[in-house]
């Protein structure tokens, strides 16, 4: 019953399949605004969970436009190639982040994050 408005980034946890595409399982995360951090409202939908994301070190790449699954997969592949085989990061998932509302046509920001081990 509490309206919190748009938060950024909207973060999708992607679990890549062998071919690099997304598996059917994804997790969408939204940042709870600062004024609700200490006492977040309780979700009434059982599929919604409140989780605390711990601090992390990431490898990141940024791109523009309206991001689709294929864009995130493409940039994840490019980031993996740029890092080479020496970088230690989680291979079982990566984070796809969008920072802009749908009605923003230009100057959009998207990122792919690999979490450092």
RODO-2510 file (C-alpha; in nm, 4 decimals, decimal comma):
residues 117
     n   res          X          Y          Z
     1     x     0,0000     0,0000     0,0000
     2     x     0,3005     0,2344    -0,0138
     3     x     0,4021     0,4000    -0,3418
     4     x     0,7803     0,4243    -0,3759
     5     x     0,8204     0,5423    -0,7363
     6     x     1,0917     0,4423    -0,9818
     7     x     1,4255     0,3325    -0,8396
     8     x     1,7516     0,2768    -1,0237
     9     x     1,9041     0,0556    -1,1183
    10     x     1,6527    -0,2134    -1,1982
    11     x     1,8724    -0,5190    -1,1694
    12     x     1,8064    -0,8566    -1,3312
    13     x     2,0104    -1,1525    -1,2133
    14     x     2,0714    -1,3688    -1,5177
    15     x     2,1678    -1,7326    -1,4879
    16     x     2,3382    -1,8128    -1,8198
    17     x     2,2793    -2,1400    -2,0018
    18     x     2,5646    -2,3255    -2,1733
    19     x     2,5129    -2,1235    -2,4931
    20     x     2,5197    -1,7932    -2,2983
    21     x     2,1447    -1,7251    -2,3266
    22     x     1,9326    -1,6639    -2,0179
    23     x     1,7821    -1,9651    -1,8464
    24     x     1,4124    -1,9402    -1,7681
    25     x     1,5048    -1,8501    -1,4107
    26     x     1,5766    -1,4785    -1,3585
    27     x     1,5477    -1,2561    -1,0534
    28     x     1,4443    -0,8904    -1,0768
    29     x     1,5646    -0,6593    -0,7993
    30     x     1,4613    -0,3037    -0,7224
    31     x     1,6371    -0,0717    -0,4821
    32     x     1,4251     0,0346    -0,1863
    33     x     1,4429     0,4171    -0,1583
    34     x     1,6542     0,5599     0,1254
    35     x     1,3601     0,6732     0,3386
    36     x     1,2363     0,3102     0,3549
    37     x     1,5736     0,1391     0,4125
    38     x     1,5477     0,1118     0,7924
    39     x     1,1853    -0,0062     0,7923
    40     x     1,0779    -0,1342     0,4482
    41     x     0,7069    -0,1998     0,3901
    42     x     0,6095    -0,5672     0,4085
    43     x     0,5127    -0,7168     0,0707
    44     x     0,1627    -0,8647     0,0486
    45     x     0,2621    -1,0853    -0,2479
    46     x     0,4475    -1,3971    -0,1296
    47     x     0,6635    -1,4036    -0,4433
    48     x     0,8217    -1,0696    -0,3407
    49     x     1,1096    -1,0936    -0,0958
    50     x     1,3125    -0,8220     0,0717
    51     x     1,6823    -0,9021     0,0594
    52     x     1,9876    -0,7087     0,1615
    53     x     2,2544    -0,7018    -0,1072
    54     x     2,5972    -0,7087     0,0494
    55     x     2,8798    -0,4931    -0,0798
    56     x     3,0565    -0,6375    -0,3808
    57     x     3,3367    -0,5676    -0,6230
    58     x     3,2319    -0,5919    -0,9856
    59     x     3,3663    -0,5939    -1,3373
    60     x     3,1336    -0,3814    -1,5490
    61     x     3,0591    -0,2706    -1,9017
    62     x     2,8127    -0,0011    -2,0070
    63     x     2,6015     0,0452    -2,3201
    64     x     2,3089     0,2571    -2,4384
    65     x     1,9708     0,2060    -2,6017
    66     x     1,6647     0,0033    -2,5076
    67     x     1,8313    -0,3131    -2,3769
    68     x     1,6909    -0,6532    -2,4664
    69     x     1,8045    -0,9979    -2,3546
    70     x     2,0220    -1,0314    -2,6662
    71     x     2,1999    -0,7027    -2,5819
    72     x     2,2804    -0,8173    -2,2280
    73     x     2,4047    -1,1546    -2,3577
    74     x     2,6169    -0,9774    -2,6223
    75     x     2,7761    -0,7362    -2,3735
    76     x     2,8307    -1,0149    -2,1191
    77     x     3,0179    -1,2063    -2,3911
    78     x     3,2271    -0,8964    -2,4717
    79     x     3,3050    -0,8388    -2,1022
    80     x     3,4060    -1,2025    -2,0600
    81     x     3,6410    -1,1730    -2,3611
    82     x     3,7891    -0,8456    -2,2333
    83     x     3,8609    -0,9982    -1,8914
    84     x     4,0251    -1,3085    -2,0345
    85     x     4,0835    -1,6236    -1,8351
    86     x     4,2796    -1,4682    -1,5458
    87     x     3,9933    -1,2702    -1,3864
    88     x     3,8162    -1,4466    -1,0989
    89     x     3,4425    -1,3779    -1,1025
    90     x     3,1180    -1,5687    -1,0479
    91     x     3,0332    -1,7688    -1,3588
    92     x     2,6938    -1,8988    -1,2388
    93     x     2,5188    -1,5597    -1,2712
    94     x     2,5661    -1,1984    -1,3742
    95     x     2,3674    -0,8799    -1,3218
    96     x     2,1926    -0,6814    -1,5955
    97     x     2,1163    -0,3249    -1,4876
    98     x     1,8973    -0,0557    -1,6394
    99     x     1,8935     0,2992    -1,5061
   100     x     1,6258     0,4773    -1,7079
   101     x     1,2460     0,4908    -1,7185
   102     x     1,0847     0,3406    -2,0305
   103     x     0,9791     0,6813    -2,1645
   104     x     1,3383     0,8122    -2,1885
   105     x     1,4260     0,7781    -2,5595
   106     x     1,7892     0,9016    -2,5657
   107     x     2,0959     0,8769    -2,3467
   108     x     1,9914     0,5481    -2,1891
   109     x     2,2356     0,3657    -1,9593
   110     x     2,2586    -0,0106    -1,9166
   111     x     2,5313    -0,2171    -1,7548
   112     x     2,6403    -0,5789    -1,7225
   113     x     2,8114    -0,6692    -1,3952
   114     x     3,0245    -0,9730    -1,3169
   115     x     3,0739    -1,0157    -0,9416
   116     x     3,4367    -1,0627    -0,8422
   117     x     3,5083    -1,3763    -0,6375
***
